[in-house]
Amino acid sequence: MKTKFVILALGMIVITGSVLAQKPNKFGSDPDACTRNYSIYKEFYKQKNYKDALPAWNMTINICPAFNRGVWSDGEKMFKQRILSTENQVKKEVLIDSLMWIYDQRIKFFGTDPRYPEGYILGNKGIAILKYRPSEVQAGYEALGKSIELQKSNSYAAILLTYMQASRQLFIDGFIDAETVLKDYDIVMEVIDDVLAKNSDEPSFLKAKANIEIHFAKSGAADCEALTNLYSSKFEELKSDPEWLKKITNQLRRAGCSEGQLFSDAAEALFLINPDADAAHNLAAMFLNQEDFKQAGEYLKKAISLGQDSEELADMYYELALLTFNQFKDYQAACTLARKAIELRPNWGNPYLLVGQLYVAAREQVFSTPFDRSTVFWAAVDQFIKAKNRDPEVSSKANKLISQYSKHFPNNELVFFHTLKEGDPYKVGGWINENTTVRSSKL
């Protein structure tokens, strides 16, 4: 039966040559045969009996290939299942050829479909090429690139991630240069940033963004030496182009290359031309690396002032909070900034961790008695619990802080002495101003 199916798959490609050259017509030349075969295959298909569905499906696409797009998506699913269950490599290659043909014919007949147009189909084809023919990276890369070009912000996160994976592999294999990888990175990040600007919590795109940055960083095209060599020669020519300056400063900063002269020159040139939030943020990063903390703080404040609509606003508040905490020891001001970061990105764990640590650092400034100071640890641990509940990525760090700081809760005798008991509500006063719950140290 497998041999018969392979012959059918080959026949499909040959038979349809003359039919597909004709002007598309929904019901084809024989409407009765079209609907009859469609009904037969569809009934088997619903039962996941793909073996018996395929002959009638094959007749359907020969008689009326423009009947509906579902015929082709059903074919895609059935051939993928056949590929998965076929062990003979020769037969498998024939089936993969047929799957690629299905994508091409779907584009021919339904490439202008408003919901699933050519770009969508090319994305599926590109992923299929890389999955079933991993040696054909270039072909998959080209299909995915065309898909993104057509779909833009309608691209699926998986398409963007797979495209960047292919770009990285082609660079490692020597088929594309570093500049092409950087261009590809810009393309996918522009799409992701556009999607996240509309929905900052879109999980698939947040995950794709993190993985894309990993692939970019590990590609070899994104190390500081490669980036510097690539852009230094163009600086004099393009130093008055704000878009180019913005692109390279962002890439250098993301790659951790904000300590070099190129970044300094580009960041300063960009701020002179276009003193916006990104430019100020880049200068802040530069001054931080130079350990000029006063200047770094000033530019972070400028970045926040200019970037009220920026998707990096939460990062700016958090960075300024860290700077205010670590370098200027202004715990209350740092806490206010960290809380602003939380307001803007409530599912980001780092600002919660910082707030908890700020409470502990400030306890001797805020309170004069040992008991009051020990109650601050309740409020701090509450923040660590919030951090891991909202952001699983910080769970490990949060758990360590919870374990460490819980040891400093007041003991049972001290709690009892203040006429309190485990589980009672309690208000930690001062500028901390947090409602919490009484807990005793287990030591």
Buried (B, 14 or more C-beta within 10 A) or exposed (E): EBEEBBEBBBEBBEBBEEBBEEEEEEBBEEBEBBBBBBEBBBEBBEEEEBBBBBBBBBBBBBBBBBBBBEBBBBBBEBBBBBBEEBEEEEBBBBBBBBBBBBBEBBBBBBBEBEEBBBBBBBBBBBBBBBEBBEEEBBBBBBBBBBBBEBBBEBBBBBBBBBBBBBBBBBBBEEEBBBEBBBEBBEBBBBBBBEBBEEEBEBEEBBEBBEBBBEBBBEBEBBBBEBBBEBBBEEBEEBBEBBEBBBBBBBBBBBBEBBBBEBBBBBBBBBBEBEEBBBBBBBBBBBBBBEEEBEBBBBBBBBBBEBBEEBEBBBBBBBBBBBBBBEBEEBBBBBBBBBBBBBEBBBEBBBBBBBBBBBBBBBBEEBBEEEEBBBBBBBBBBBBBBBBBEBBEEBBEBBBEBBEEBBEBBBEEEBBEEBEBEEEEEBEBEBEBEBEBEBBBBEE
